[in-house]
Amino acid sequence: MAFRYDIVEFNTALKPFCFEYAFDKLGADIALYLDPDIFVLRPLRHIMAALAEGSECVLIPHITAPLDEGKNPDTLTILRVGALQSRLCGIC
């Protein structure tokens, strides 16, 4: 896959294998995935609580307010890829 995909596609293609390894080989109960461009400003208590209470997957909005036009990504780009991205998940 490393020779077939660009770096973004390769990263995306590897995620399910990494989750499978974490759960099946390492015995993980939950997995938390954050894109490298995510900046965490406070503890993720609500997310961890949702997972502890039995949620199999937590979706976090990619954006929460309109974007300034003329910047990247713009509103059209987000509409093309989706406003929600799976960030935490063992199944999705």
KAQUI-V24069 format. One record per helix or strand of 2 or more residues. SS is the DSSP state (helix for helix, strand for strand). FROM is the first residue (numbers start at 1). TO is the last residue. If there is no record, write none. Layout:
BEGIN
((SS & FROM & TO) (SS & FROM & TO))
END
This chain:
BEGIN
((helix & 7 & 25) (helix & 45 & 52) (strand & 57 & 61) (helix & 75 & 81) (strand & 84 & 89))
END
